[in-house]
Amino acid sequence: MNDAKHVKQGPIYYSQFGEDKILSKIFSQVDKGLCIEVGANDGVNDSTSLFFEKLGWSCILIEPNPVLCQSIRNSRDAKLVELAASDREGEAILHVASGAERAHGVSTISSEQEALEKIRLYGFTYEDVKVKTQTLDKILEDLKIDGVIHFISIDVEGHEVAVLNGFSIENWRPTIIILEDNSNFEDIRVCNYLRKFGYIPFMRTGVNDWYAHGGNRALVTLRSRIKYNLTSIKERVKSRIKRIPGVMVFKKLILN
């Protein structure tokens, strides 16, 4: 769906911490790219891929929550895979959070106490739903994907390592991997795992860590890191300024 309004009226971004805007700068020379969202939510709110779908990219959305999958079908043209990405084919229990409008954002198939405690800390309850699981390798094989994966975003509330274990990074070599990390830098399992395949962190936006292969000089050099981290900081400042009432002239000067 190449939306003419999307271009004519200026770009509209959807991601939580400006990830899609930063990615649009990184991939400004890519016409028809490929991206994957693992843990796609409802396909619109905080989506990293919707901006690119409107530009004509191929997008793959992986989401196990049946309610959210229906929302995706109603709002997106992307390829939807209704299951949970994991390290094996089978079934798992999805702990579906409820108690607020967007409580589903912390739903998880992780059985680790930290993941379930997070749901409770928000004051939410959860319902257990049985869902199918599959490895990313098998999902991509079934979809007959053989091109470059420009970026993959993984937001699975504590199940990241299992998702990565089912994904042959050395074969797929995505340009950028974005993973949510709410551990306040205490959980280094993901970082250590990705380093085994030559991927190193080069940026953080909000609670999301960005990784690229060490051989990608366009992203991992000190100069590149400074450039994109400054962009990230600028987007966060803009987001906060927009919430300040009044002072429109001041806001326009900074936001433009």
N, C-alpha and C positions, 0 to 999 in steps of 0.2 A: 504494500500500500504506500505508494509515493505521494504524499499529501502536499499538494501545491500550496495550500494555506500555510503549511509548516515552514515553507521557505519564504513566501511572499510577506508574511507578517513578522518574520524574524523567528529564530529557533525557540522552541519551547522545550525545556528540560524537565525531567521527572525524578531523577535519582535523589537519594537522601542527602548526600553531602557534595553534590556537584560532580559526581563521577562521570556522568554522561557528557558533561560539558568539557571536562579535561580530556576524556577519550576522544571527543570530536576534534580536539586540537592535535592530539597524537596521530590520529588516523585521518587527517584532513585530506590526504592525497589518495585515500582508498575509496573507490567508487561503490563497489558491491562487496561488502565484507561479510564475515560470518562470526556470530557471537552466541554465547550460551549463558543462560541464567539457571543455576541450580538452586532451587528455592525461590520460585518466581513470584511468590505472593499472589496478589490478584491481577498482576500483569500491568498495572498502571501506577499505583502508589509506590513511590520509591523505586520504580523500575529503572534499571541501568540500560535496558535494551530497547525500550519503546521509541526513544529518540531515533535510534538507528533503523528500526523497522520502518519508520516514516520516511527515511532516506532511501529505502529500497534494499537494505541489508537482509540477509537470511538470519533469522533468529530462532533458536531452539530454547523452549521454556520447559523446565522439569519441575513439577510440583505434585506432591502426593495428596494434598488436602482437597477432597472432592468439591467442597463448597467454593474454594478459591479457583479450582479448575473451571467451574461453570462461569465464573466471572471472567476468566481469561478467554473462554470461548466467545463470550459476548462482546469483548472489547479488543481482541487482538487477532491478527492474521498469521501470527507466528506458528511454527510447529510446536504443538503441546504434547508432552510425554507425561501421562498421569501416573506417576509412581515416585518412589523415593530412591534417589541415587545412593548407592552404598558399595560395600566391598564384595557383595555376593548377590546372586539371584535368589529370591525367596519371598518371605513375608516379614513384616515388622509391625510393631505397635506405634502408631503416631499419636503423641500426646497433644491433642488439639486444645489450645488455650482459649478461654472465653472470660468475659467479665467487663470488656470495654470494646469500643467500635473496632479497633485494630489490634486486639489482643492476639489474634492468630499469628501475628508476626513473630511471636516467641514459641510457637508450636515446634515440637522436636520429636525425632525418633530416637534420640540419644537416651540411654538409660542411666547415664551418669548423674549422680546426685546434684552436681552443680547446675546442670541444665534444668532439672525439675525444680530446684530451689529458686532459680531465676523466675519461673512462672509464679511461684508462691510469693516471692518478694514484691512482685508487681500487684499482688492482691488478686490474682486471677485464679480460676479453677481450670481443670482440664478434663477432657473426655478422651478415652482411649478408642482409637479407630484402627482396624487392621488394614494395612496397605501393602501393595506389592513393592519389592525392591529389585533393583538391577544395577549392574555396574555401568559406569559411563562408557567404558569400552564397548560393551554390548549394545548400549543405546545408540552410539554413533555408528556402529557397524550395521545395525538394523536400518538406520536412516541413510546408509550408504554415503556417509560423509568422508570425503577424501581431500578436501582443500585445506587451506590455512585457517586455523582458528585464531582470529584476531584478539579476542579476549573472552575469558570465561569468568563469570562472577559466581561465587559460592557462598550462600548464606543459609546455613543449615543448623544453626543453634547447637553447636557442640559436636556435630557429626562429621566435621571437616576431614579428619584423618581417614575415616572409613571411606568417604567419597574419593579422596585422593588415592587410596589403596586400590580402588577399582578403575583407575584412570592411568593408562600408560603414557606418562608425561614425556618420556624419552622418545616415544613414537609420534605423538601428536604435536608436541612443541608449541603450545599456544604462545602468542606474542606476550600477552599480559594475563596474569592470574590475580584476581581480586578476591580476598577472603575476609569475612568478618571475624574480628577477634575482640571479645568483650572481657578478656582476662586481665586487662591492665598490664600487658606485657609479661605476665607470669607464666602463661602456657606457651612454651617454645617448641612444642611437638611439630606443629605445622611448618614453622621456619626451618627446623632441623631436617625435616623430611624433604622439603623442596630444595634445600641446599645440596642434597645427594644427587640431584639432577641438574645442578648448575644454576638454579634459580635463586636470586637474592632479592631482598626487599629494597625498593627504591623510593617508596612514597607511602604516606598514610593519610587517608581522608576520613575524618570522624572516627568510626570504629573499624574501618576497613584497611587492611594491609595490601599493598600492591607489590607484585613480584614480576621480574623479567629475567630472562636468561643472562648470565654474566657476559655472554658474547654480544649482547645487543647494546652496542656503544651509544646508540641514539637515546637510550633510556637510563643506563646505569652509571654513566660517567658522573663525576662530581658536578660538572656544569649542568648536565641534564637534570640531575636530582634537585639542584637548587632551583632551576627553572620551573619544574613541575610542582615542587613543594610550595613555591611562592604563589603559583596559580591556585593551588589548593587553599592556602591561607586567605588569598584574596576572595575566593568564592565563599568561604566561611564568614568573612567580615561583611561581605555584601548581604549574605543571608540574614545576619543579625541586624544590620542597618535598616533593612526593609521592614523590620518589625517595630522600629522606633516611630512613634506617631509624630506628624508634623515635620518641620524643618525640610521642606521639599527641595529647596534650592541646594542646600548642603548635601542632601541625599543624591540628587542628580549629578552633582559634581563628582562624587565618589563612585557612584555606580556606573558611570559612563566610561 
